[in-house]
Amino acid sequence: MGIRQAQLLVEDIAFVVKHADIDFRKAAKFEQDLLVESKVVELKKASLVFHQRLVDHQGDCYCEATVVVACISLSRMRPRAIPLNIVQEFDSAR
């Protein structure tokens, strides 16, 4: 995606985790190669919901999570609407 954290900070925008529901399914080994799969499943005015999975190269799932992320104004530490260009980035990735 073409969204840069440094640019968001300049624009007084941050994304924070509001809620996470995590299911640890299988133990992984130290330095084991795992892949993170992440998909936006819901997009609202000031928040989005990700479904994420941690899998190995054979597709075995080690961890699965639903994560709610809120968009905030850094200076006010209050929710704000997700900027249109970011909404478009997430929409095109779905």
Secondary structure, 3 states (H helix, E strand, C coil): CCCCHHHHHHCCEEEEEEEEEEEECCCCCCCCCCEEEEEEEEECCCEEEEEEEEECCCCCEEEEEEEEEEEEECCCCEECCCCHHHHHHHHHHC
